Amino acid sequence: MRAVEPIPDTMQAAVLYAYDGASDSLRIETRPVPRPQRGQALVKMTAAPINPSDLMFLKGLYGVLKPLPVVPGWEGAGHVVATGDDWLSRLLLGKRVACAAPNQHDGTWAEYMLTASARCVPLMDSVDDEAGAMLIVNPLTAWALMDIARKGGHRAFVQTAAASALGRMLLRLSLHFGVEGIHIVRREEQAQLLRSLGARYVLNSEAEGFDEQLRETCRQLNATIAFEAVSGMTAARVLHALPDGGRLVLYGALSESPLMADPRDLIFQRKRVEGFWLADWLAKRSLWGQLRLARQVQHALGDLLRSEVAGRYPLHEVHRALQDYQASMTAGKRLLVMRNK
């Protein structure tokens, strides 16, 4: 092991004991600080956000279940303070990084996290730790979805949960790249927000006549792909509105409901449904390709891919952060800010 500063024996961490979503299943505890082996980096965390994927993980609804007890949190930022003795890890030693949690071990809601060196992205000087903490999940997903739309030759797309942090990123990317978007929200204040950001086609799924309006707008713009984050009946309504041969890409399940679809859309209209998971999309790229992509995305963090922060909380207030985020996700991200010295 190589280190740039003394590593303490213990740390504070949020620890999950049951996949039931109960408040008392997540506890702040003192845990041993792990030591890195070959191919690993020990990150002294400075900030970690709460994302919808974290909420699903706490309930056992995410695609990855880790052995319990475990520290949650899928992304964050910090300083690499110790590494294994291999070339990639040594390159990261002492650097600020955005980092993703390993799939089978503790995550980012702690003062220190041990992860694979390949899951760390060096941060440019122009990117602060807070922006870096939110680099991976939303910005890379938004970039990937727009890449799918553009490479697929789609002139227009539909997106649900359009007022979310990721939805707003997709809106800004669509304006930047000239791909028209149909943005679906559930409340009028969300529609007004998106219009103020430049959206031309914003539909309220709770409004009367929504389904017919969505079908007509898809036909008018030739919107042949949809990025769907809600699942349940929302997916069925969006799929039905797409023109023949349309493609629905499901990347979330905010409703926590099974995906619904009319068999006639799939059989007679030859529409298709597929899932999107960022980890799979990134895995198709080489390590250097991923690093180039991350650098490209970092240049856009202050503009196209920026994230609004609605609150910052010390680690021991993780329950309040979770409550505030679930009460108003559109308001912005909630960040857990570590007070490491």
C-alpha positions in Angstrom: 0.0 0.0 0.0 1.1 3.5 -0.8 -0.3 6.5 1.1 0.0 10.3 1.0 -1.1 10.8 4.6 -1.7 8.8 7.7 -4.8 6.6 7.5 -6.9 6.4 10.6 -8.1 3.1 12.0 -11.8 4.0 12.1 -14.3 6.3 10.3 -18.0 7.3 10.4 -20.3 5.7 7.9 -24.0 5.3 7.2 -24.7 1.5 7.4 -27.7 -0.3 6.0 -29.0 -3.4 7.8 -32.2 -4.3 5.9 -33.6 -3.7 2.4 -36.9 -2.4 3.7 -36.7 1.4 3.3 -37.2 1.8 7.1 -35.5 4.7 8.7 -34.0 2.7 11.5 -32.5 0.2 9.1 -29.9 2.9 8.2 -27.6 3.9 11.1 -24.5 6.0 11.6 -21.7 3.9 13.0 -18.0 3.7 13.5 -16.4 1.3 11.0 -12.8 0.2 10.3 -11.1 2.1 7.5 -10.3 -0.5 4.7 -6.8 -0.8 3.2 -6.3 -0.9 -0.6 -4.9 -3.9 -2.4 -3.6 -4.1 -6.0 -6.0 -2.3 -8.4 -7.8 -0.4 -5.6 -7.9 3.2 -4.3 -8.9 4.5 -0.9 -10.8 7.7 -1.4 -11.2 10.2 1.5 -14.7 11.3 0.7 -15.7 15.0 0.6 -19.2 14.8 -0.9 -21.8 12.3 -2.1 -25.3 12.9 -3.5 -28.6 11.1 -3.0 -30.0 9.8 -6.3 -33.1 7.9 -7.2 -30.9 4.8 -7.6 -29.9 5.2 -4.0 -33.6 5.3 -2.9 -34.3 2.1 -4.8 -31.2 0.5 -3.4 -32.3 1.2 0.2 -35.6 -0.7 -0.6 -33.9 -3.6 -2.3 -35.4 -2.6 -5.6 -32.2 -1.8 -7.5 -30.5 -4.2 -9.9 -27.6 -4.8 -7.4 -28.1 -6.3 -4.0 -25.0 -6.2 -1.8 -24.4 -8.4 1.3 -25.7 -6.7 4.4 -24.7 -4.7 6.4 -23.4 -2.3 3.8 -22.7 1.3 3.3 -25.0 2.8 0.6 -24.2 5.5 -2.0 -23.3 4.9 -5.7 -21.2 8.0 -6.4 -19.2 10.8 -4.8 -16.0 12.7 -4.9 -12.9 13.0 -2.7 -9.1 12.6 -2.6 -7.2 9.4 -3.2 -5.1 9.0 -0.1 -3.9 5.4 -0.5 -3.6 2.9 -3.3 -2.4 -0.5 -4.2 1.0 -0.8 -5.8 0.1 -1.0 -9.5 0.5 1.6 -12.3 -3.1 2.8 -12.6 -3.5 3.2 -8.9 -0.2 5.0 -8.5 -1.4 7.5 -11.1 -4.4 8.4 -8.9 -2.5 8.8 -5.6 -3.0 12.2 -4.2 -5.5 13.3 -6.8 -9.1 14.6 -6.5 -11.5 12.2 -8.1 -15.1 11.4 -8.9 -15.7 7.8 -7.8 -18.2 5.1 -8.2 -18.9 2.5 -5.6 -18.0 -1.2 -6.2 -21.0 -3.5 -6.9 -20.4 -5.8 -4.0 -18.9 -3.7 -1.2 -19.4 -0.5 0.7 -20.4 2.7 -1.0 -19.9 6.5 -0.8 -21.9 7.5 2.3 -18.8 7.3 4.5 -15.7 9.2 5.4 -13.6 6.8 3.3 -14.5 4.4 0.5 -12.4 1.6 -1.0 -13.1 1.1 -4.7 -11.5 -0.2 -7.9 -9.0 2.3 -9.3 -10.8 2.0 -12.7 -13.9 3.4 -11.0 -12.2 6.7 -10.2 -12.1 9.7 -12.6 -9.5 12.4 -12.0 -11.2 15.8 -11.7 -10.0 18.9 -13.6 -9.1 21.9 -11.6 -12.1 23.8 -12.9 -14.5 21.2 -11.4 -15.1 21.5 -7.6 -15.7 18.6 -5.3 -19.5 19.1 -5.2 -19.9 19.1 -9.0 -17.4 16.1 -9.2 -19.6 14.2 -6.7 -22.5 14.3 -9.2 -20.4 13.6 -12.3 -21.2 10.0 -12.9 -24.8 9.0 -12.5 -26.8 11.9 -14.1 -24.4 13.6 -16.5 -23.1 10.5 -18.0 -26.5 9.0 -18.3 -27.9 12.1 -20.0 -24.9 12.2 -22.3 -25.4 8.5 -23.1 -29.1 8.9 -23.9 -28.5 11.8 -26.2 -25.8 9.8 -27.9 -28.3 7.0 -28.5 -30.8 9.4 -30.0 -28.2 11.1 -32.3 -26.5 7.9 -33.4 -29.8 6.3 -34.1 -30.8 9.1 -36.4 -33.8 10.1 -34.3 -35.1 13.6 -35.2 -37.1 13.9 -31.9 -37.5 12.1 -28.6 -39.9 11.8 -25.7 -38.8 11.9 -22.1 -40.6 11.4 -18.8 -39.6 12.8 -15.5 -38.5 15.8 -17.6 -38.2 18.2 -14.6 -35.7 16.0 -12.8 -32.0 16.8 -12.7 -31.3 14.3 -15.5 -34.4 15.5 -17.4 -33.2 19.1 -17.4 -29.8 17.9 -18.6 -31.4 16.1 -21.5 -33.4 19.3 -22.3 -30.2 21.4 -22.4 -28.4 18.8 -24.5 -31.4 18.6 -27.0 -31.2 22.4 -27.5 -27.5 22.2 -27.9 -27.5 19.4 -30.5 -30.7 20.4 -32.3 -32.7 17.2 -31.4 -36.3 18.2 -30.6 -37.7 16.9 -27.3 -41.2 16.3 -26.0 -40.9 16.7 -22.2 -43.5 15.1 -19.9 -44.1 16.3 -16.4 -46.9 15.8 -13.8 -47.4 19.4 -12.5 -47.9 22.8 -14.1 -45.1 24.4 -12.1 -42.7 21.8 -13.6 -44.0 22.7 -17.1 -43.4 26.4 -16.5 -39.9 25.6 -15.2 -39.0 23.7 -18.4 -40.5 26.4 -20.7 -38.3 28.9 -18.9 -35.3 26.8 -19.8 -36.3 26.9 -23.5 -38.4 23.7 -23.9 -41.0 24.1 -26.7 -43.0 21.0 -26.2 -44.0 20.3 -22.6 -46.9 18.1 -21.7 -48.6 17.5 -18.3 -49.5 13.8 -17.9 -52.2 14.8 -15.4 -54.0 17.1 -17.9 -57.1 16.2 -19.7 -56.5 15.0 -23.3 -52.8 14.2 -22.5 -52.7 10.9 -24.4 -54.1 12.3 -27.6 -51.9 15.3 -27.4 -48.8 13.2 -26.9 -49.7 11.0 -29.9 -50.3 14.0 -32.1 -47.1 15.7 -31.0 -45.1 12.5 -31.6 -46.6 12.3 -35.1 -45.9 15.9 -35.9 -42.3 15.8 -34.8 -41.7 12.2 -35.9 -40.5 11.3 -32.3 -39.4 7.7 -32.8 -37.6 7.1 -29.4 -38.6 7.7 -25.8 -36.4 7.8 -22.7 -38.6 6.5 -19.8 -37.8 6.9 -16.1 -41.1 6.0 -14.4 -42.3 2.6 -15.6 -45.8 1.3 -14.7 -48.6 2.7 -16.8 -46.6 5.7 -17.8 -44.4 3.5 -19.9 -47.5 2.0 -21.6 -49.0 5.4 -22.4 -45.7 6.7 -23.9 -45.2 3.5 -25.9 -48.7 3.7 -27.3 -48.1 7.3 -28.4 -45.0 6.5 -30.4 -45.3 6.0 -34.1 -45.0 2.5 -35.7 -41.6 1.0 -35.1 -41.0 3.4 -32.1 -38.4 2.5 -29.5 -38.8 2.9 -25.7 -35.7 3.0 -23.6 -36.4 2.3 -19.9 -33.7 3.7 -17.7 -35.6 4.1 -14.3 -38.6 3.0 -12.3 -39.6 6.0 -10.2 -43.1 4.5 -9.8 -41.6 1.3 -8.4 -44.1 -0.5 -10.5 -43.6 -3.2 -13.2 -43.5 -2.0 -16.8 -46.8 -2.2 -18.6 -47.3 -2.4 -22.3 -50.2 -3.1 -24.8 -49.3 -6.2 -26.7 -50.8 -4.7 -29.9 -48.1 -2.0 -29.8 -45.4 -4.6 -29.7 -46.9 -7.1 -32.2 -48.8 -5.0 -34.8 -47.0 -1.7 -34.6 -43.6 -3.4 -34.2 -42.5 -1.1 -31.4 -39.9 -2.3 -29.0 -38.9 -1.8 -25.4 -35.3 -2.1 -24.0 -33.5 -1.4 -20.8 -30.6 1.0 -20.3 -28.0 0.6 -17.5 -25.1 3.1 -17.5 -22.7 0.5 -16.3 -23.3 -1.6 -19.4 -23.0 1.4 -21.7 -19.7 2.4 -20.2 -18.4 -1.2 -20.2 -18.4 -1.2 -24.0 -15.7 1.5 -23.9 -12.0 1.0 -23.2 -10.6 2.6 -20.0 -9.0 5.4 -22.1 -12.3 5.9 -23.9 -14.1 6.2 -20.6 -11.5 8.7 -19.3 -11.9 10.8 -22.5 -15.6 10.7 -22.2 -15.4 11.8 -18.5 -13.2 14.7 -19.4 -15.6 15.8 -22.2 -18.5 15.6 -19.7 -16.5 17.6 -17.1 -16.2 20.5 -19.6 -20.0 20.6 -19.7 -20.7 20.4 -15.9 -21.0 24.1 -15.5 -23.5 24.5 -18.3 -25.2 21.7 -20.2 -24.8 19.1 -17.5 -25.0 21.2 -14.4 -26.8 20.0 -11.3 -28.7 22.2 -8.9 -28.0 21.6 -5.2 -31.0 22.2 -2.9 -29.3 21.2 0.4 -26.0 20.1 2.0 -26.0 17.9 5.1 -23.3 16.4 7.3 -23.2 12.6 7.2 -25.0 12.2 10.6 -28.0 14.0 9.1 -28.5 11.5 6.3 -32.1 10.7 7.4 -33.1 14.4 7.1 -31.4 14.6 3.7 -33.3 11.5 2.5 -36.6 13.0 3.8 -36.0 16.3 2.2 -35.0 14.8 -1.2 -38.0 12.5 -1.3 -40.3 15.4 -0.4 -39.1 17.5 -3.3 -36.8 15.8 -5.8 -37.4 18.5 -8.5 -35.9 21.2 -6.2 -32.4 19.8 -6.6 -29.9 17.4 -5.3 -29.1 16.8 -1.6 -25.5 16.3 -0.9 -23.9 14.6 2.1 -20.8 16.6 2.9 -18.1 14.9 4.9 -16.1 16.8 7.5 -12.9 15.0 7.0 -9.8 16.7 8.3 
